[in-house]
Amino acid sequence: MELYHIKSKDMVITTNWHQKIVEFIRFLFIVLFVYAATNKILVYDQFKAQLERSPFIFAYADTIAWGVPILEYSIVGMLLLRGYLLKAFYGCLFLMTIFTSYIFLVLNFSDSVPCGCGGVLATLGWKEHLVFNLFFVGLALLGIYKTRERKRIDYKRNTT
């Protein structure tokens, strides 16, 4: 019986670490997406003009100018609702992968490199921005892994 108690205690400690990591990643994405979406809306005309000059996506500038902030705020909403956390992390991964892929394409296949980013992110160079985005792609993957691991631990605990 004592051995089982130690195992349960270890599972609780493991679960707490999983939870802390997930909460930290969740917080970072909330801050990132609220900041980015709000900035895009506050300087909407400038953001849209930059998109219209962007290689590969200029034809979709109108849709992207409204769609990206709406998507960012939607993901924040899902991050705030625990029942949607795994889906939110998949949304983070999707959006950060799209942004990262775009930067990669611009850096490698375009002569023109306007940035549609605002605020602090606009001060980053393209290569720094790529690293920044890759970091957040990694965080999204870690968030997915830790959230799934937490669900597995919870399921295991409830079935034993």
NORHU-V466262 format. One record per backbone hydrogen bond with DSSP energy under -1.0 kcal/mol. CO is the residue of the C=O (numbers start at 0). NH is the residue of the N-H. E is the energy in kcal/mol with one decimal. If there is no record, write none. Layout:
# NORHU-V466262
{{CO/NH/E} {CO/NH/E}}
This chain:
# NORHU-V466262
{{0/4/-1.8} {1/5/-2.1} {2/6/-2.1} {3/7/-2.7} {4/8/-2.6} {5/9/-2.6} {6/10/-2.2} {7/11/-2.3} {8/12/-2.5} {9/13/-2.8} {10/14/-2.8} {11/15/-2.6} {12/16/-2.2} {13/17/-2.6} {14/18/-2.7} {15/19/-2.6} {16/20/-2.4} {17/21/-2.6} {18/22/-2.7} {19/23/-2.2} {20/24/-2.4} {21/25/-2.7} {22/26/-2.5} {23/27/-2.3} {24/28/-2.3} {25/29/-2.3} {26/30/-2.5} {27/31/-2.6} {28/32/-2.9} {29/33/-2.5} {30/34/-2.3} {31/35/-2.8} {32/36/-2.6} {33/37/-2.3} {34/38/-2.4} {35/39/-2.3} {36/40/-2.0} {37/41/-2.6} {38/42/-1.9} {40/43/-1.3} {42/46/-2.9} {43/47/-3.1} {44/48/-2.3} {45/49/-2.3} {46/50/-2.1} {47/51/-2.2} {53/57/-1.1} {56/59/-2.1} {57/60/-1.3} {59/63/-2.8} {60/64/-2.8} {61/65/-1.3} {62/66/-3.0} {63/67/-2.4} {65/69/-1.8} {66/70/-2.6} {67/71/-2.9} {68/72/-2.8} {69/73/-2.3} {70/74/-2.4} {71/75/-2.1} {72/76/-2.4} {73/77/-2.1} {74/78/-2.6} {75/79/-1.7} {80/83/-2.4} {81/84/-1.5} {83/87/-2.7} {84/88/-2.5} {85/89/-2.0} {86/90/-2.2} {87/91/-2.6} {88/92/-2.5} {89/93/-2.6} {90/94/-2.7} {91/95/-2.8} {92/96/-2.2} {93/97/-2.3} {94/98/-2.5} {95/99/-2.5} {96/100/-2.7} {97/101/-2.3} {98/102/-2.2} {99/103/-2.4} {100/104/-2.6} {101/105/-2.7} {102/106/-2.8} {103/107/-1.8} {104/108/-2.9} {105/109/-1.1} {117/120/-1.0} {119/122/-1.5} {120/123/-1.2} {124/128/-2.7} {125/129/-2.2} {126/130/-2.1} {127/131/-2.8} {128/132/-2.7} {129/133/-2.6} {130/134/-2.4} {131/135/-1.8} {132/136/-2.3} {133/137/-2.5} {134/138/-2.1} {135/139/-2.3} {136/140/-2.3} {137/141/-2.5} {138/142/-2.9} {139/143/-2.4} {140/144/-2.6} {141/145/-3.1} {142/146/-2.3} {143/147/-2.6} {144/148/-2.7} {145/149/-2.4} {146/150/-2.1} {147/151/-2.2} {148/152/-2.6} {149/153/-2.8} {150/154/-2.5} {151/155/-2.6} {152/156/-2.7} {153/157/-2.1} {154/158/-1.4}}
